[in-house]
Amino acid sequence: MFYTTTSRMPALRNSLQGMRQINRIFDEALGNFVDGSEDAGTIASAWVPPCDVFEDQVTLKIVMEIPGVAAEDVKVSLENNRLSIRGEKRQVAEEQSLRVHRYERTYGSFERVFTLPTTVDPEHIDAKVDGGVLTVQLPKVERARPREIPVLSASAN
């Protein structure tokens, strides 16, 4: 059992009121998508899939998480050293007999744009989707790759 002194009651009441306000804000943002009508509609918004960018001596690699996005719904384009990755995560229609209580998964269009260095070979870019992960390989041009220069001895001549 929890007892409080009368001097702590206003502080406790204020804390509980603050928590209720926070819960109401989250409910408004995440939970009140269903308006009670039969056609609850879909939740579509822009979203930003997370990605990692790696570089080694011969390539740049962009790895992006796009779960639920079909390969045909992803477009990769290059213009003026700017790589654009666009796509759409489509919402699968649920059975009409289901009563929806909450939509929290994100659906809709996304776009990420990367400014590439001039060392990337634009003719040999490769993109693949596997298991909800998009991998874009960006090979470097030959002149940008590190190479070892042999050092000759002057006495060898």
Secondary structure, 3 states (H helix, E strand, C coil): CCCCCCCCHHHHHHHHHHHHHHHHHHHHHHHCCCCCCCCCCCCCCCCCCCEEEEECCCEEEEEEECCCCCHHHEEEEEECCEEEEEEEECCCCCCCCCCCCCCCCCCEEEEEEEECCCCECHHHCEEEEECCEEEEEEEECHHHCCCCCCCCCHHHC
